[in-house]
Amino acid sequence: MKGEYSVSVQNNKVKYEFTIKRNITVIQGDSATGKTTLVDLIREYQLEGADSGISLSCKKKCVVLEGADWERNLSLYNDCIVFVDEGNRFIATPEFARAIKATDNYYVLITREGLETLPYSVNEIYGIHTSGKYADLKQVYHEFYLIGEGAK
């Protein structure tokens, strides 16, 4: 894959909008900032589609990679944006680094740890910024902000 891809995912409570620019994007941040919620929304949409009550808009298929069968599942994904949450131990392994280098996917890796085995740009490390918190029934808007060296 080459180029930039805009992703918009939302349900009746939260909305995330962001652009993926490179093959590896890292999302970091404190607990309760919405990182896992983002992955949960994409997972639900992956499993249930529009019946999940989630709206996902992107020119590329968005999928979640997780669990013990990650290598087999990764082999099924081509030309996708693959999300991996921090609870998956394989994310920091040399085997994972080798496996993703051999694919044409883009990866969004959610982790608080360094990923020394992966060649990602410091300009592609983000946190999730929430603006406009309302009552539980109102939408919460999420956007990414740059953490790396290029932050303003």
DSSP file with accessible surface (Angstrom, degrees, kcal/mol):
  #  RESIDUE AA STRUCTURE BP1 BP2  ACC     N-H-->O    O-->H-N    N-H-->O    O-->H-N    TCO  KAPPA ALPHA  PHI   PSI    X-CA   Y-CA   Z-CA
    1    1 A M              0   0   39      0, 0.0     2,-0.3     0, 0.0    22,-0.1   0.000 360.0 360.0 360.0 145.0    0.0    0.0    0.0
    2    2 A K        +     0   0  181      2,-0.1     2,-0.1    20,-0.1    20,-0.1  -0.972 360.0  30.6-136.1 152.0    1.1    3.5   -0.7
    3    3 A G  S    S-     0   0   42     -2,-0.3     2,-0.3    18,-0.2     0, 0.0  -0.455  86.4 -50.7 103.3-174.2   -0.4    6.9    0.2
    4    4 A E        -     0   0  130     -2,-0.1     2,-0.4    15,-0.0    17,-0.2  -0.823  43.1-163.0-105.6 145.7   -2.6    8.4    2.9
    5    5 A Y  E     -A   20   0A  33     15,-2.4    15,-3.1    -2,-0.3     2,-0.4  -0.989  10.1-144.2-134.0 124.7   -5.9    6.9    4.1
    6    6 A S  E     -A   19   0A  82     -2,-0.4    53,-0.4    13,-0.2     2,-0.4  -0.698  16.6-164.6 -85.9 137.1   -8.5    8.6    6.1
    7    7 A V  E     +A   18   0A   3     11,-3.3    11,-2.2    -2,-0.4     2,-0.4  -0.984  10.8 178.5-124.3 132.5  -10.4    6.6    8.7
    8    8 A S  E     +AB  17  57A  23     49,-2.0    49,-3.2    -2,-0.4     2,-0.4  -0.989   7.9 169.0-132.2 122.8  -13.6    7.5   10.4
    9    9 A V  E     +AB  16  56A   0      7,-2.3     7,-2.9    -2,-0.4     2,-0.3  -1.000   9.4 154.1-135.7 135.6  -15.2    5.1   12.9
   10   10 A Q  E     -AB  15  55A  51     45,-2.2    45,-2.9    -2,-0.4     5,-0.2  -0.995  23.0-171.6-156.4 156.0  -18.1    5.9   15.2
   11   11 A N        -     0   0   42      3,-2.2    43,-0.1    -2,-0.3    42,-0.1  -0.578  60.5 -72.4-126.3-159.3  -21.0    4.6   17.2
   12   12 A N  S    S+     0   0  120     -2,-0.2     3,-0.1     1,-0.2    42,-0.1   0.537 129.9  35.5 -79.3  -2.4  -23.7    6.6   19.0
   13   13 A K  S    S+     0   0  104      1,-0.3   127,-1.9   126,-0.1     2,-0.3   0.691 118.5  27.8-117.2 -33.8  -21.3    7.7   21.8
   14   14 A V  E     - c   0 140A  20    125,-0.3    -3,-2.2    23,-0.1     2,-0.4  -0.950  52.5-164.5-135.2 156.2  -17.8    8.3   20.2
   15   15 A K  E     -Ac  10 141A  46    125,-2.4   127,-2.8    -2,-0.3     2,-0.4  -0.994   3.4-167.9-141.6 133.0  -16.3    9.2   16.9
   16   16 A Y  E     +Ac   9 142A   1     -7,-2.9    -7,-2.3    -2,-0.4     2,-0.4  -0.983   7.1 177.4-119.4 133.5  -12.7    8.9   15.8
   17   17 A E  E     +Ac   8 143A  70    125,-1.4   127,-0.5    -2,-0.4     2,-0.3  -0.995  18.5 138.4-134.7 129.4  -11.3   10.6   12.7
   18   18 A F  E     -A    7   0A  14    -11,-2.2   -11,-3.3    -2,-0.4     2,-0.4  -0.975  41.8-122.3-160.9 166.4   -7.6   10.3   11.6
   19   19 A T  E     -A    6   0A  47     -2,-0.3     2,-0.5   -13,-0.2   -13,-0.2  -0.979  14.7-147.3-121.9 129.8   -5.3    9.8    8.6
   20   20 A I  E     +A    5   0A   0    -15,-3.1   -15,-2.4    -2,-0.4     3,-0.1  -0.854  22.4 170.4 -94.4 124.9   -2.8    7.0    8.3
   21   21 A K        +     0   0   91     -2,-0.5     2,-0.3   -17,-0.2   -18,-0.2   0.648  56.5  32.5-110.6 -23.1    0.2    8.3    6.4
   22   22 A R  S    S-     0   0  119     85,-0.1    85,-0.2   -20,-0.1    -1,-0.1  -0.846  85.7 -99.4-134.0 171.8    2.8    5.5    6.7
   23   23 A N  S    S+     0   0   86     -2,-0.3    84,-3.0     1,-0.2     2,-0.4   0.759 110.2  40.2 -69.0 -22.8    3.0    1.8    7.0
   24   24 A I  E     +d  107   0A   4     82,-0.2    97,-0.4    95,-0.1     2,-0.4  -0.976  64.2 174.8-130.6 121.9    3.5    1.9   10.8
   25   25 A T  E     -d  108   0A   1     82,-2.9    84,-3.2    -2,-0.4     2,-0.5  -0.980  15.1-154.5-121.1 134.6    1.6    4.3   13.1
   26   26 A V  E     -de 109 125A   0     98,-2.8   100,-3.4    -2,-0.4     2,-0.5  -0.931   3.2-162.3-113.1 132.6    2.0    4.1   16.8
   27   27 A I  E     +de 110 126A   0     82,-2.7    84,-1.9    -2,-0.5     2,-0.3  -0.970  17.7 171.8-113.4 124.5   -0.7    5.3   19.3
   28   28 A Q        +     0   0   46     98,-3.5   100,-0.4    -2,-0.5     2,-0.2  -0.815  11.3 119.6-123.3 167.3    0.5    5.9   22.8
   29   29 A G        -     0   0   17     -2,-0.3     3,-0.1    98,-0.2     4,-0.1  -0.833  54.6 -63.5 155.1 168.8   -1.2    7.4   25.9
   30   30 A D    >   -     0   0  128     -2,-0.2     3,-0.8     1,-0.2     5,-0.3  -0.155  66.7 -75.5 -69.6 168.8   -2.4    7.0   29.4
   31   31 A S  T 3  S+     0   0   77      1,-0.2    -1,-0.2     2,-0.1     0, 0.0  -0.282 114.7  25.5 -60.3 151.8   -5.1    4.7   30.5
   32   32 A A  T 3  S+     0   0  110     -3,-0.1    -1,-0.2     1,-0.1    -2,-0.1   0.769  82.5 117.8  64.1  31.7   -8.7    5.7   29.7
   33   33 A T  S <  S-     0   0   38     -3,-0.8    -2,-0.1    -4,-0.1    -1,-0.1   0.464  90.2 -98.1-103.9  -2.9   -7.8    7.9   26.8
   34   34 A G  S  > S+     0   0   11     -5,-0.0     4,-1.9   108,-0.0     5,-0.1   0.484  84.9 124.1 105.9   5.2   -9.8    5.9   24.2
   35   35 A K  H  > S+     0   0    6     -5,-0.3     4,-1.6     2,-0.2     5,-0.1   0.962  81.9  38.5 -64.6 -52.2   -7.1    3.7   22.6
   36   36 A T  H  > S+     0   0   56      1,-0.2     4,-3.0     2,-0.2    -1,-0.2   0.864 111.2  60.4 -69.9 -31.6   -8.8    0.4   23.4
   37   37 A T  H  > S+     0   0   60      2,-0.2     4,-2.3     1,-0.2    -1,-0.2   0.917 102.7  53.0 -60.9 -41.1  -12.2    1.8   22.6
   38   38 A L  H  X S+     0   0    0     -4,-1.9     4,-1.9     1,-0.2    -1,-0.2   0.951 111.8  44.4 -57.3 -49.0  -11.0    2.6   19.1
   39   39 A V  H  X S+     0   0    0     -4,-1.6     4,-2.9     1,-0.2    -2,-0.2   0.907 110.4  55.4 -65.2 -39.4   -9.8   -1.0   18.6
   40   40 A D  H  X S+     0   0   64     -4,-3.0     4,-2.6     1,-0.2    -1,-0.2   0.904 106.9  50.5 -60.1 -41.7  -13.1   -2.4   20.1
   41   41 A L  H  X S+     0   0    9     -4,-2.3     4,-2.3     2,-0.2    -1,-0.2   0.929 112.3  46.0 -62.6 -44.1  -15.1   -0.4   17.6
   42   42 A I  H  X S+     0   0    0     -4,-1.9     4,-2.6     2,-0.2    -2,-0.2   0.916 112.5  51.1 -67.2 -39.7  -13.1   -1.7   14.7
   43   43 A R  H  X S+     0   0   46     -4,-2.9     4,-2.2     2,-0.2     5,-0.2   0.939 110.6  48.5 -61.5 -47.1  -13.3   -5.3   16.0
   44   44 A E  H  X S+     0   0   86     -4,-2.6     4,-3.0     1,-0.2     5,-0.4   0.910 112.8  47.7 -60.9 -42.0  -17.1   -5.1   16.4
   45   45 A Y  H  X S+     0   0   75     -4,-2.3     4,-2.4     1,-0.2    -1,-0.2   0.904 109.9  53.4 -66.0 -38.9  -17.4   -3.7   12.9
   46   46 A Q  H  < S+     0   0   67     -4,-2.6    -2,-0.2    -5,-0.2    -1,-0.2   0.895 117.9  36.9 -60.8 -39.4  -15.2   -6.4   11.6
   47   47 A L  H  < S+     0   0  118     -4,-2.2    -2,-0.2    -5,-0.2    -1,-0.2   0.879 134.4  18.8 -81.2 -41.8  -17.3   -9.1   13.2
   48   48 A E  H >< S-     0   0  107     -4,-3.0     3,-1.2     1,-0.2    -3,-0.2   0.530  83.4-158.7-112.1 -13.2  -20.8   -7.7   12.7
   49   49 A G  G ><>S-     0   0   23     -4,-2.4     3,-2.0    -5,-0.4     5,-0.5  -0.274  71.8 -15.0  64.0-146.9  -20.6   -5.1   10.0
   50   50 A A  G > 5S+     0   0   79      1,-0.3     3,-1.8     2,-0.2    -1,-0.2   0.768 129.3  72.7 -63.2 -23.6  -23.3   -2.4    9.9
   51   51 A D  G < 5S+     0   0  150     -3,-1.2    -1,-0.3     1,-0.3    -2,-0.2   0.681  83.6  70.8 -63.9 -16.9  -25.5   -4.6   12.2
   52   52 A S  G < 5S-     0   0   32     -3,-2.0    -1,-0.3     2,-0.2    -2,-0.2   0.628 109.8-119.5 -73.4 -14.3  -23.0   -3.6   15.0
   53   53 A G  T < 5S+     0   0   58     -3,-1.8     2,-0.4     1,-0.3   -41,-0.1   0.559  76.7 122.7  83.0   8.0  -24.4    0.0   15.0
   54   54 A I      < -     0   0   14     -5,-0.5     2,-0.5   -43,-0.1    -1,-0.3  -0.844  52.5-149.9-106.1 140.2  -20.9    1.2   14.1
   55   55 A S  E     -B   10   0A  61    -45,-2.9   -45,-2.2    -2,-0.4     2,-0.4  -0.943  16.2-178.8-109.0 126.1  -20.1    3.2   11.1
   56   56 A L  E     -B    9   0A  28     -2,-0.5     2,-0.5   -47,-0.2   -47,-0.2  -0.994   3.3-174.2-128.0 126.6  -16.6    2.8    9.6
   57   57 A S  E     +B    8   0A  76    -49,-3.2   -49,-2.0    -2,-0.4     2,-0.3  -0.979  26.0 124.7-125.2 120.9  -15.5    4.7    6.5
   58   58 A C        -     0   0   31     -2,-0.5   -51,-0.1   -51,-0.2     4,-0.1  -0.920  58.5-127.0-167.2 146.5  -12.1    4.1    4.8
   59   59 A K  S    S+     0   0  197    -53,-0.4     2,-0.3    -2,-0.3   -52,-0.1   0.683  98.6  55.5 -71.3 -18.2  -11.0    3.2    1.3
   60   60 A K  S    S-     0   0   44     -3,-0.0     2,-0.2    20,-0.0    20,-0.2  -0.843  98.6 -99.1-113.2 153.6   -9.1    0.2    2.8
   61   61 A K  E     -f   80   0A 138     18,-0.6    20,-2.9    -2,-0.3     2,-0.5  -0.508  35.2-147.7 -69.0 134.3  -10.4   -2.6    4.9
   62   62 A C  E     +f   81   0A   8     -2,-0.2     2,-0.3    18,-0.2    20,-0.2  -0.919  24.2 170.3-107.9 129.7   -9.7   -2.1    8.6
   63   63 A V  E     -f   82   0A   0     18,-2.4    20,-3.1    -2,-0.5     2,-0.5  -0.915  30.0-127.6-136.3 160.6   -9.1   -5.2   10.7
   64   64 A V  E     -f   83   0A   5     -2,-0.3     2,-0.5    18,-0.2    20,-0.2  -0.940  17.6-156.2-111.0 131.1   -7.9   -6.1   14.2
   65   65 A L        +     0   0    0     18,-2.7    20,-0.4    -2,-0.5     2,-0.3  -0.927  33.8 133.9-106.8 127.4   -5.1   -8.6   14.7
   66   66 A E        +     0   0   68     -2,-0.5     3,-0.2    18,-0.1     7,-0.1  -0.980  25.9  41.7-161.6 166.6   -5.0  -10.4   18.0
   67   67 A G  S >  S-     0   0   38     -2,-0.3     3,-1.2     1,-0.2    23,-0.1  -0.027  91.5 -53.1  85.5 178.4   -4.6  -13.7   19.8
   68   68 A A  T 3  S+     0   0  100      1,-0.3     3,-0.4     2,-0.1    -1,-0.2   0.764 129.0  57.8 -67.3 -26.4   -2.5  -16.8   19.6
   69   69 A D  T 3>  +     0   0   91     -3,-0.2     4,-2.7     1,-0.2    -1,-0.3   0.078  67.8 123.8 -91.8  25.8   -3.3  -17.3   15.9
   70   70 A W  H <>  +     0   0   21     -3,-1.2     4,-2.8     1,-0.2    -1,-0.2   0.864  69.8  53.2 -57.7 -38.4   -2.0  -13.9   14.9
   71   71 A E  H  > S+     0   0  118     -3,-0.4     4,-1.6     2,-0.2    -1,-0.2   0.935 112.3  43.2 -65.3 -45.5    0.5  -15.3   12.3
   72   72 A R  H  > S+     0   0  138      2,-0.2     4,-0.5     1,-0.2    -2,-0.2   0.935 116.2  48.3 -64.4 -44.8   -2.1  -17.3   10.5
   73   73 A N  H >< S+     0   0   38     -4,-2.7     3,-1.4     1,-0.2     4,-0.4   0.904 107.0  56.2 -64.1 -39.1   -4.6  -14.5   10.6
   74   74 A L  H >< S+     0   0    6     -4,-2.8     3,-1.6     1,-0.3    -1,-0.2   0.881  98.9  61.2 -60.8 -35.4   -2.1  -12.0    9.4
   75   75 A S  H 3< S+     0   0   82     -4,-1.6    -1,-0.3     1,-0.3    -2,-0.2   0.715  99.9  57.0 -65.3 -17.0   -1.5  -14.1    6.3
   76   76 A L  T << S+     0   0  114     -3,-1.4     2,-0.6    -4,-0.5    -1,-0.3   0.595  91.3  85.5 -86.7 -12.8   -5.1  -13.6    5.4
   77   77 A Y    <   +     0   0   27     -3,-1.6     2,-0.4    -4,-0.4    27,-0.2  -0.824  50.0 166.4-100.1 121.6   -4.9   -9.8    5.3
   78   78 A N        +     0   0  111     -2,-0.6     3,-0.1     1,-0.1    27,-0.1  -0.997  68.3   0.6-130.6 136.3   -3.7   -8.0    2.2
   79   79 A D  S    S+     0   0   63     -2,-0.4   -18,-0.6     1,-0.2     2,-0.3   0.896 100.9 129.1  58.7  43.1   -4.0   -4.3    1.4
   80   80 A C  E     -f   61   0A   5    -20,-0.2    26,-2.5    -3,-0.1     2,-0.6  -0.784  66.5-117.7-121.0 165.9   -5.6   -3.6    4.8
   81   81 A I  E     -fg  62 106A   0    -20,-2.9   -18,-2.4    -2,-0.3     2,-0.5  -0.956  37.8-158.0-102.8 115.9   -5.1   -1.3    7.8
   82   82 A V  E     -fg  63 107A   0     24,-3.2    26,-2.9    -2,-0.6     2,-0.4  -0.872   5.2-158.6-104.8 123.9   -4.3   -3.6   10.6
   83   83 A F  E     -fg  64 108A   0    -20,-3.1   -18,-2.7    -2,-0.5     2,-0.4  -0.852   7.4-173.3-102.3 135.2   -4.9   -2.5   14.3
   84   84 A V  E     - g   0 109A   0     24,-2.4    26,-3.0    -2,-0.4     2,-0.2  -0.988  13.5-145.5-130.7 121.1   -3.1   -4.2   17.1
   85   85 A D    >   -     0   0   15     -2,-0.4     3,-1.7   -20,-0.4     6,-0.2  -0.489  26.7-109.6 -85.0 159.4   -3.9   -3.4   20.8
   86   86 A E  T 3  S+     0   0   53      1,-0.3    -1,-0.1    -2,-0.2    26,-0.1   0.640 106.7  75.8 -67.0 -15.4   -1.3   -3.3   23.5
   87   87 A G  T 3  S+     0   0   68      4,-0.0     2,-0.7     2,-0.0    -1,-0.3   0.614  74.3  93.6 -72.5  -8.6   -2.6   -6.5   25.3
   88   88 A N    X   -     0   0   22     -3,-1.7     3,-1.6     1,-0.2     4,-0.2  -0.759  63.3-159.2 -90.6 112.5   -1.1   -8.7   22.6
   89   89 A R  G >  S+     0   0  231     -2,-0.7     3,-1.1     1,-0.3    -1,-0.2   0.762  84.4  70.2 -63.2 -26.6    2.3   -9.8   23.6
   90   90 A F  G >  S+     0   0   18      1,-0.2     3,-2.0     2,-0.1     6,-0.4   0.720  75.5  85.8 -66.3 -16.0    3.5  -10.6   20.1
   91   91 A I  G <  S+     0   0    7     -3,-1.6    -1,-0.2     1,-0.3    -2,-0.1   0.796  94.0  40.8 -58.9 -29.8    3.5   -6.9   19.2
   92   92 A A  G <  S+     0   0   38     -3,-1.1    -1,-0.3    -4,-0.2    -2,-0.1   0.307  93.7 109.8-102.4  11.2    7.1   -6.4   20.5
   93   93 A T  S <> S-     0   0   37     -3,-2.0     4,-1.9     1,-0.1     3,-0.2  -0.541  73.1-127.9 -90.7 152.7    8.6   -9.7   19.2
   94   94 A P  H  > S+     0   0   63      0, 0.0     4,-2.6     0, 0.0     5,-0.2   0.840 110.4  60.9 -62.3 -30.3   11.1  -10.1   16.4
   95   95 A E  H  > S+     0   0   90      2,-0.2     4,-2.3     1,-0.2     5,-0.1   0.908 104.8  47.1 -64.2 -41.0    8.7  -12.6   14.8
   96   96 A F  H  > S+     0   0    0     -6,-0.4     4,-2.6     2,-0.2     5,-0.3   0.930 110.8  52.0 -65.7 -44.2    6.0   -9.9   14.5
   97   97 A A  H  X S+     0   0    4     -4,-1.9     4,-1.6     1,-0.2    -2,-0.2   0.930 112.4  45.7 -58.7 -44.9    8.5   -7.4   13.1
   98   98 A R  H  X S+     0   0  154     -4,-2.6     4,-0.8     1,-0.2    -1,-0.2   0.917 112.2  52.0 -63.2 -43.6    9.6   -9.9   10.4
   99   99 A A  H >< S+     0   0   27     -4,-2.3     3,-0.7     1,-0.2    -2,-0.2   0.910 110.4  45.6 -63.8 -43.0    6.0  -10.9    9.6
  100  100 A I  H >< S+     0   0    9     -4,-2.6     3,-1.5     1,-0.2     5,-0.2   0.814 104.4  62.0 -76.2 -25.4    4.7   -7.3    9.0
  101  101 A K  H 3< S+     0   0  131     -4,-1.6    -1,-0.2    -5,-0.3    -2,-0.2   0.770 100.9  56.0 -66.1 -22.6    7.7   -6.3    6.9
  102  102 A A  T << S+     0   0   91     -4,-0.8    -1,-0.3    -3,-0.7     2,-0.2   0.261  99.5  77.4 -93.6  11.6    6.7   -9.0    4.4
  103  103 A T  S <  S-     0   0   44     -3,-1.5   -25,-0.1     2,-0.1   -28,-0.0  -0.714  73.3-134.0-118.0 170.2    3.1   -7.7    3.9
  104  104 A D  S    S+     0   0   68     -2,-0.2     2,-0.1   -27,-0.2   -26,-0.1   0.079  70.5 112.4-106.8  21.7    1.5   -4.8    2.0
  105  105 A N        -     0   0    5     -5,-0.2     2,-0.3   -26,-0.2   -24,-0.2  -0.468  64.6-127.5 -88.3 163.5   -0.6   -3.7    4.9
  106  106 A Y  E     - g   0  81A  12    -26,-2.5   -24,-3.2    -2,-0.1     2,-0.4  -0.838  28.0-147.2-101.4 150.3   -0.5   -0.5    7.0
  107  107 A Y  E     -dg  24  82A   2    -84,-3.0   -82,-2.9    -2,-0.3     2,-0.6  -0.970  17.0-165.5-126.8 135.2   -0.3   -1.0   10.8
  108  108 A V  E     -dg  25  83A   0    -26,-2.9   -24,-2.4    -2,-0.4     2,-0.6  -0.972  19.8-167.3-115.5 109.4   -1.7    1.0   13.7
  109  109 A L  E     -dg  26  84A   0    -84,-3.2   -82,-2.7    -2,-0.6     2,-0.7  -0.893   9.0-158.1-107.4 122.3    0.0   -0.3   16.9
  110  110 A I  E     +d   27   0A   0    -26,-3.0     2,-0.3    -2,-0.6   -82,-0.2  -0.886  37.1 132.1-102.8 113.0   -1.3    0.7   20.2
  111  111 A T        -     0   0    4    -84,-1.9   -82,-0.1    -2,-0.7     4,-0.1  -0.988  51.7-152.7-158.5 151.5    1.3    0.4   22.9
  112  112 A R  S    S+     0   0  121     -2,-0.3     2,-0.2   -84,-0.2   -84,-0.1   0.427  80.8  80.7-101.7  -5.2    2.9    2.2   25.8
  113  113 A E  S    S-     0   0  133      1,-0.1     2,-0.1   -27,-0.0    -2,-0.0  -0.640  89.3 -99.0 -99.8 159.4    6.2    0.4   25.3
  114  114 A G        -     0   0   31     -2,-0.2     2,-0.5     1,-0.1     3,-0.1  -0.420  23.8-146.6 -71.4 150.4    9.0    1.0   22.8
  115  115 A L    >   +     0   0    4      1,-0.1     3,-1.8     3,-0.1     5,-0.2  -0.672  26.1 168.1-119.3  75.0    9.0   -1.2   19.7
  116  116 A E  T 3  S+     0   0  168     -2,-0.5    -1,-0.1     1,-0.3   -24,-0.1   0.720  72.3  60.7 -63.8 -21.9   12.7   -1.5   19.1
  117  117 A T  T 3  S+     0   0   47    -25,-0.1    -1,-0.3    -3,-0.1   -25,-0.0   0.577  95.6  74.5 -83.5  -7.1   12.2   -4.3   16.5
  118  118 A L  S <  S-     0   0   12     -3,-1.8     2,-1.4     2,-0.0    -3,-0.1  -0.880  74.4-135.8-114.7 139.9   10.1   -2.1   14.2
  119  119 A P        +     0   0   83      0, 0.0     2,-0.3     0, 0.0   -95,-0.1  -0.624  45.9 151.7 -90.6  82.0   11.3    0.7   11.9
  120  120 A Y        -     0   0   57     -2,-1.4     2,-0.3    -5,-0.2   -95,-0.1  -0.815  45.0-110.0-112.5 155.6    8.7    3.4   12.5
  121  121 A S    >   -     0   0   24    -97,-0.4     3,-2.1    -2,-0.3   -95,-0.2  -0.598  12.4-135.5 -82.7 140.7    9.0    7.2   12.2
  122  122 A V  G >  S+     0   0   68      1,-0.3     3,-0.8    -2,-0.3    26,-0.3   0.720 107.8  65.3 -64.8 -17.8    9.0    9.4   15.3
  123  123 A N  G 3  S+     0   0   69      1,-0.2    -1,-0.3    25,-0.2    -2,-0.0   0.472  95.2  58.8 -81.4  -1.9    6.7   11.6   13.2
  124  124 A E  G <  S+     0   0   13     -3,-2.1   -98,-2.8    22,-0.1     2,-0.5  -0.111  75.3 109.2-119.7  35.3    4.1    8.8   13.3
  125  125 A I  E <   +e   26   0A  18     -3,-0.8    22,-3.0  -100,-0.2    23,-1.2  -0.962  47.8 175.3-110.3 122.2    3.6    8.5   17.1
  126  126 A Y  E     -eH  27 146A  21   -100,-3.4   -98,-3.5    -2,-0.5     2,-0.3  -0.843  25.2-155.7-127.0 162.2    0.3    9.8   18.2
  127  127 A G  E     - H   0 145A   0     18,-2.3    18,-2.2    -2,-0.3     2,-0.6  -0.803  33.6-106.2-122.6 169.4   -1.9   10.1   21.3
  128  128 A I  E     - H   0 144A   9   -100,-0.4     2,-0.5    -2,-0.3    16,-0.2  -0.887  29.2-161.1-103.7 125.4   -5.7   10.5   21.3
  129  129 A H  E     - H   0 143A  81     14,-3.5    14,-2.2    -2,-0.6     2,-0.5  -0.890   4.4-156.2-105.0 130.2   -7.1   13.9   22.1
  130  130 A T  E     + H   0 142A  46     -2,-0.5     2,-0.4    12,-0.2    12,-0.2  -0.922  14.1 177.7-108.9 129.7  -10.7   14.2   23.2
  131  131 A S  E     + H   0 141A  48     10,-2.0    10,-1.2    -2,-0.5    -2,-0.0  -0.964  57.0  26.5-127.9 148.2  -12.6   17.4   22.8
  132  132 A G        -     0   0   33     -2,-0.4     2,-0.3     1,-0.2     9,-0.2   0.955  67.1-166.8  73.8  50.6  -16.2   18.2   23.6
  133  133 A K        +     0   0  172     -3,-0.2     2,-0.2     7,-0.1    -1,-0.2  -0.573  17.2 168.7 -70.2 129.7  -17.1   15.7   26.3
  134  134 A Y        -     0   0  151     -2,-0.3     6,-0.0     1,-0.3    -1,-0.0  -0.609  41.8 -53.0-125.8-172.5  -20.8   15.7   26.8
  135  135 A A    >   -     0   0   73     -2,-0.2     3,-2.3     1,-0.1    -1,-0.3  -0.140  68.0 -91.3 -60.3 163.1  -23.3   13.5   28.7
  136  136 A D  T 3  S+     0   0  140      1,-0.3    -1,-0.1    -3,-0.1     4,-0.1   0.767 126.0  52.5 -52.4 -30.6  -23.2    9.8   28.1
  137  137 A L  T 3  S+     0   0  151      2,-0.1    -1,-0.3     0, 0.0     2,-0.2   0.598  95.3  86.1 -86.0  -8.6  -25.7   10.0   25.3
  138  138 A K  S <  S-     0   0  130     -3,-2.3    -4,-0.2     1,-0.1     2,-0.2  -0.562  87.8 -99.6 -89.8 156.9  -23.8   12.7   23.4
  139  139 A Q        -     0   0   81     -2,-0.2     2,-0.5    -6,-0.1  -125,-0.3  -0.476  26.8-148.3 -75.2 142.2  -21.1   12.0   20.9
  140  140 A V  E     -c   14   0A  22   -127,-1.9  -125,-2.4    -2,-0.2     2,-0.5  -0.951  14.4-141.5-109.7 128.7  -17.4   12.4   22.0
  141  141 A Y  E     -cH  15 131A  76    -10,-1.2   -10,-2.0    -2,-0.5     2,-0.4  -0.789  17.5-168.4 -96.2 130.8  -15.1   13.5   19.3
  142  142 A H  E     +cH  16 130A  10   -127,-2.8  -125,-1.4    -2,-0.5     2,-0.3  -0.928   9.9 170.0-118.6 142.9  -11.6   12.0   19.1
  143  143 A E  E     -cH  17 129A  78    -14,-2.2   -14,-3.5    -2,-0.4     2,-0.3  -0.967  32.1-111.5-142.3 160.2   -8.6   13.1   17.0
  144  144 A F  E     - H   0 128A  28   -127,-0.5     2,-0.3    -2,-0.3   -16,-0.2  -0.652  25.9-164.0 -89.4 148.1   -5.0   12.1   17.0
  145  145 A Y  E     - H   0 127A 109    -18,-2.2   -18,-2.3    -2,-0.3     2,-0.3  -0.975  27.4-105.7-129.8 148.7   -2.2   14.5   18.1
  146  146 A L  E     + H   0 126A  50     -2,-0.3   -20,-0.2   -20,-0.2     6,-0.1  -0.544  33.3 173.7 -77.6 131.3    1.5   14.1   17.4
  147  147 A I        +     0   0   67    -22,-3.0   -21,-0.2    -2,-0.3     4,-0.2   0.740  52.9  85.6-101.2 -33.3    3.7   13.1   20.2
  148  148 A G  S >  S-     0   0   15    -23,-1.2     3,-2.0   -26,-0.3   -25,-0.2   0.348 101.8 -68.6 -63.8-166.2    7.0   12.6   18.4
  149  149 A E  T 3  S+     0   0  170      1,-0.3   -26,-0.1   -27,-0.0    -1,-0.1   0.790 127.4  59.4 -58.7 -32.0    9.8   15.0   17.4
  150  150 A G  T 3  S+     0   0   33    -28,-0.2    -1,-0.3     2,-0.1    -2,-0.1   0.395  76.7 128.4 -83.3   6.3    7.6   16.8   14.9
  151  151 A A    <         0   0   47     -3,-2.0    -4,-0.1    -4,-0.2   -28,-0.0  -0.325 360.0 360.0 -65.0 145.2    5.1   17.9   17.5
  152  152 A K              0   0  251     -6,-0.1    -1,-0.1    -2,-0.0    -2,-0.1  -0.789 360.0 360.0-107.8 360.0    4.2   21.5   17.6
